[in-house]
């Protein structure tokens, strides 16, 4: 049987670190990158007698995430102990939520090549992060860093509603975008602020029962996630086709070999021996509290996308791409505010800026210049100071040096030639050198004009005003 004879079933458990200033049960800072074991105290180190106190901001951010993803918010919730042993978990249990999470029964609407689809959310609950093991590169052991222990997380558990790698990728990117817009997480995957456990199973088309699923833990890049799902689908189909059976297990994805490897049997809920956390009181929310958070929700990506189509006349695709990142969207809005040319700002962001970011493997929030600098670049093209061709070189320099467009143009002598006499000389020189192009143009071959303009641009090193060149060539060849 071939791959098309099987249906893929994918579910994601996304862990997002919340952007609170302090940890979930103590006042230690949550900032990333401190020296090992400098952001911890008796509570997050699990010293005997140290008691947790719930950070109210964590509850607020979780409710915010629930409302933004169409969840029902529980007015009666609680914390639970999830028992398991691991060296970087100082208490040997994690404070999480089991049967009474803060948010339930939501959905995220995604748009794929096959149209719109709602991905159901089972729940969103709060929990504490574990510490981190730093492994000695020579294999002599591991050291525990507890700076991350107690950093607040929300876990967003999807229904097994995704049926392709594309759907999983689009869903995760949409979820990341929503969390950024409501400003509850910075979602920096390279710092572990957003990571996903990926559940994959297969079943014969038409089969109602789900197949046995495997889980790949703590994945923190879109590329790794899509590659891992693709590999795991092929692996499971091969196992089944050869008469084997899929084991319910936790897998490790190896980026170098592009393969998954077994780590351990997959646990079920009963293995964690959940029970209510005795050191914390229940979480009771009022309707007023929830309504107040709902009322103050910022504009979400879907709403902003529709506004861009209506207000700035962007295409649906352009608006979707711009609003896919909150930073990019904010950058666009500030640029438009200054330049009053939404199409030009959009075109630069989605073409040359996106290309350079992609080449440098950077995210939009790593653009090294300000929106006003891009607006200035657009203005310099509009007023004829530089050509679009030169503007592309200026942009490259802006990424490289972080200097202002005007300074780059001045330092490199890139001001556009708009002097009629100077351009006329160039036009005559190019016409004298290309008599065949004149004949071709007169015979109706429009490409000949483009060739002549191109030669003139080359002669002036891109400095000549292309519109003036066009007009002068046409006039000269009448």
N, C-alpha and C positions, 0 to 999 in steps of 0.2 A: 504493500500500500504506500501511497505517496503522501507528502505533507498535506496536500489539499483534502485528504480523507480525515484529517484530525482537526478538532477545534481546540484552540489554546484558551486557557482560563488563567487570568492574572489578577492578583490583588496586591496592594501596596500598604505597608505600615510605615508611615512617614514620621520621623522624629524631628521636631523643630525646636532648637534652643530659643527660649524667650529672651527678648532684649531688656530684661529688668536690670536694674543697677546692682541688686543683691540677689543672693541665692534663694532657693525656694523655702528653706526652713531655718536660715540664719542670716546674719548681716554681712557675710563675706562678699567681696566684689566678684562679679561674673566676667570681667574683662578677659580677653584672650591674650595669651602670650607671656604671662608672668613667669618668674623663675619657679622651678618645681617646688610645690608645697609651701608657697608663700601666700596663697589665697584660701587658707583653710583655718578652721577653728575646732574646738572640741565637738561641736555639733556635727559638722560635715566629716570629721575624722572618727565619729562614733565612739567618743570617749565615754566610759561608764558614768551614768547620771546626767549626761547632757540631753536636754529635751528639745524637740523641734517646735518651731512656731511658724505657722503658715503665712507666707508673704501674700498679702491681699492683691497685689498687682498681678500675681500669677493667675489668680482666679479671673480677674478682669480681662486679661489678655486671652485666656482660654475661651471665655464667653464671647469676646470680640471675634475670635476665629470661628467659633460655632455659628454666630449670626451671619458672618460673611460667607459661610458655606451652607446656608439654609438649614441648619440643625435646629432641633428642639432643645431648649435649654432646661436642664433639670433644676428645680428649685430646692431639691433635697438630695444632696450628694455626700460622699464620704471618701476618705482615704483608706487604702488597704496595704498590708504588707505582702510583698511578692518574694517568697523565700527561694534563694538560690545562692550557691557559693561561687565566688570568683575572686581572684586576688585583689582586683581594684574596686571591689564593693566592700567597704570597711565594716558595715553592719552585718554582712552576710544576708541581708534582705534589702529590697528596694521599696521605698514608699511610693505607691502608684495608686491606681483606681481599678476596681474589678467589676462588680455588678451594678454600681451606681455612678457612672461617669457623669461629667458635667454636661456633655453635649451628645446627642444621639440623632440618628435617622436624618442625615442631611444629604446633600448632593453637590457635585461640581459639574457644571455643563462644559463640555469640551467640543471643539470643532475639528474634525478630521477630514481626510480626503473623501470619506463616505458621508459627510454631513455632520449635524449636531447630535450629541449623545450625552445623556446624564449618567455620571458615575456615582453610584450611591456611597454614602459614608455611613459605616456602622456606628462609629463613635469618635469623639475626641476627648481624651482625658489628660490630666496633669500627672507628672511624675518627676522624680529627681534623676539626674544623670549619674553615672558611675565615674570613677576616676579613670586614669589612663596608665597603661603599662608601657614603659620605655624599655625596649629589648636591647640588650648589649649586642653589638654587631658581631662580636666574636663568639657568641653563644655561651657566655659565662653566667647568664642569668638575666633577670628583669628587675627594674626599679619602678616603684609605684609613685605616681604623681597625683595627689588628691585635689589639685586646683579645680578640676572639673567636677569633682564629687559634689552633688547638691545643686548644680546649675539646673534651673527649671526647664523642663521640656513639656511640649504637648505631643502626644502621639495621635496621629490622624489615621484611623483604620478604614480602608475602603472596603466595599463589597467586592466580591470576585467578578466584577462587571467588565473588565477589559479583555478584549479578544485578539489583540495584536500588539506587537512591539510599538507601533506608531501610537496607538491609544494610550499605552502606559507612558510613553515619552511626553505626549501632549498633556495628559492629566497632571503629571508631576510638574511640568513647566507652568501650567495654569495655577496649580496649588501654590507654587513658589511665588508667583506673581501676586496672588491674593494676599499672602502673608506679608509680602513687602509693602503692598498698598495700605494695609491696615496698621503697618509699623509695629507688629508684635515680634518679629524676628528679622535679623539682617540676612538670613538665608545664605550665608557665605559657605558654600559647600566645601571649599578648600580648607576651611577652618573647622569643619565638622558641625556647623550650625544647622545644616539640613542634611539628613541622611535617610536612607530608606531600606527596609527589609522587604525583599521581593519574593512573593509566593507564586510559583508557577506549577501548573498541571496541564495535562492533555486528556482528551477523551475523543472517542470516535464520534464523527458527526451524527447527530440524531440521538446520541446517548444522553439521558437525563442526569444520571449520577455523575458527580465530579470525580475526576481521577485523583490518585494520591499526589499530594503536593510536596514540593521541596521548597526550602526557604534559604535565600541568600542574604546574609546579615550585613548591616552597616555599610551600605554602598553610598558613596558621596560624589558621584559625577554622572551626568546624563549619559556620557559616552560609555562608561563602564556598565551602567544599568541596561542600556539597549543591547550592548554586545553580550552581556551575561544572559539576558532573557533569550536572545536569539540562539546562543549556544545551548542553553538548557532545554529549549524546545526540541532542537535537533537531537540532543542526547537522549531525551525521554522517548522520542519516537523510535529511535534506533533500538533502545532497550526493549520496548514493547514489540517492535517488528521481529526481533530475534527471539521472541518467546519469553523474555524476562519480565520482571515486575519492578515497579518504581517503589523505592523505600521512602517512607516519610522521614526526612532527615534535614539537618542544617548543613548548608554547603558554604564553602569559601570560594570566592571568585579570584582567580589569579590573572592580573592584568597582562603580565608578560607572556604567559603561555596561551591566554585566551580560553582557559578551561575552568570548570568548577571541580572542587575536591571536597570529599565528605569530611565533616568536622565531628558530628555527633548525631545521635538520634534526635528527631524533633520533639520537643517537650509539648505536652498538653497542659491545659489549665490546672488539672489536678496535681501535676508534678510540682507546681509552685506553692501549693498549700496556702492559698490566699486566706487571710482573715483580717477583720477590721483593725486599722491602726489604733491601738489603745491610747497613744500619747497625743492624739489630735481629736478635736471635737468635729462633729458633722458640719458640712457646709450648707448653710441655709440662705437662699437668695430670695429677695422680694421681687415682685413684678416690676416695681418702680426702678429697682436697680438694673434689671435687664433692659427695660424700656429706655433708660437713660443711656446705656451703652449703645443700644440700637440707634438712638436719635443722633448720636455723635460719631457714627461710623463715617469714615471718609469715603470719597467717591471710589468705587471699585472699578477694576479694569474694563469690565463689560460696558458699564455706563460711560466711562471715559471714551471708549472706542466709538460708541454711537454718537457722542458729542463731537468727536473729531470729524466724523463723516458729515454730520450736519453743519457744524460751525466752520470747519476749515476745508471742507470739500475734498477730504482725502478719500481714496478708494478704500473698500472694506479691507483689502489685504494690507495696504499701507497702515491703516489705523490699528489693525490687529498686531502688526509687527512693532509699531511704535509703543503700544500700550503693553506689550508682553513684558517689559521691564519698567518698574516704577521710576528708576533713575533715568532711563532713556526718555520716558514720557515727561518727567519733570524738566529735563534738559530741553526737550522739544518746546514745551510751553514757554519757558523763559526766553528761548531763542526767538520764538514767534512774537512775544511781547515787545522785543526790541526791534526786530527787523520788519515785522508786519508782512512777512512773506512765508506763510506756512508750507507751501509746496516746495519752495527752495530748501528750507531747513529740513523738511522731511526727506527730500531727495538726497541731500548730503549725508544725513544720518544713516539712511538705509543702503546707500551705495558705498561711497569711499570710506566713511567712518567705520561702517560695519566690516568692510573688507580689511582695513588695517587692524581692527580689533581681532578679527578672525586669524589673520596672519600672525599676530603677536600672542594669540591664545589668551586674550584678555576679555573681561566683562565690561559692560557699559559704564559701571561706576569707576572704571580705571581710565576713562578718557582724561588725558592730562591737561585739558584746557577748559575754560568756562563757556557757558552758552553764549555770552556776549561776544566771545571771540569768533564763534561760528557765525553769529549775526553780522559781525564786522566783515568777515570774509564774503558773505553774501552781498553786503552793501558795496564792497569794493568791485565786485563783478558788475553789479547793477549800474554803478556810476562810471563804468568804463576804465577804472584804474588798472584792472588786470583782466585777462581773458580767463575763461573757464579752465583752459589747459594749464595756465600758470597757477590758478587757484588750487589745482590738484597737487602741484609741487609745494605750494605754500602749506597745504594741509599736512603733507608728509613731514615738513619741517616743524609744524606745530606739535605733532606727536613726538618728534625727536628732541626738540629744544625747549618746548613749552613757552615759546616766545609769542608775542602778539603778531597778528598778520601784517600790520603796517610796518613793524620793525623788520620782519623777515623780508618783505618786498623791498624796503629801502636798502638793507644790507646786501641783498643779492642783485640789485639793479633790475628788478622785474616789472617796473611800471610799464603798462601797455602803451604801445605807440598809437596815438590817435591823430598825429599830425598828418594832414591831408597830403602835403607835398612829399613827405618821407614815404608814405604808403604808395603814392603814385609812382615813385621811382622803383619801388620793389615790384609793383604790378607790371610795369613795362619790362623790367629785367626778366621776369618769369615768362611773360608772353613771348619775348624775343627768343628765349631758350626752348619754347615748346609750341612751335607753329602747328603741329598736328593736332594738339588739344584745341586750338582755335577752330580748326576745320571740323573736328568732332562735335564741338559745342554747337556750331552753326548747323550741323546736320541733325540736331535734336538729341545729342547724347549728353544728358545733364551731369553724368558722372565726371565729364571733362572739367566742369566748373569746380567740383569738389576736389579734383586732383590739383588744379591750379592754386586753389586756396590753400591746400595742404602744403604745396611747394613754397608758397609765400610765408606760411607760418614757420616752416622749417628754416627759411632764409633769415627770418627775424627772431629765431629761437623762441617762437611762441608769443612774442610780444605784440605783434600787430593786432589791431582791432578786427576780429573776424567779420563783423557786419560791414565795416567799411571796405574790407577786401572784397567781399561778395559783390557789393554795389559797384565798386570800381572796375572789377573784372567784367561784369555785365555791360557796363557803359563802354568800356574799351573795345569789347568784341561785337558791338552792334553793327 
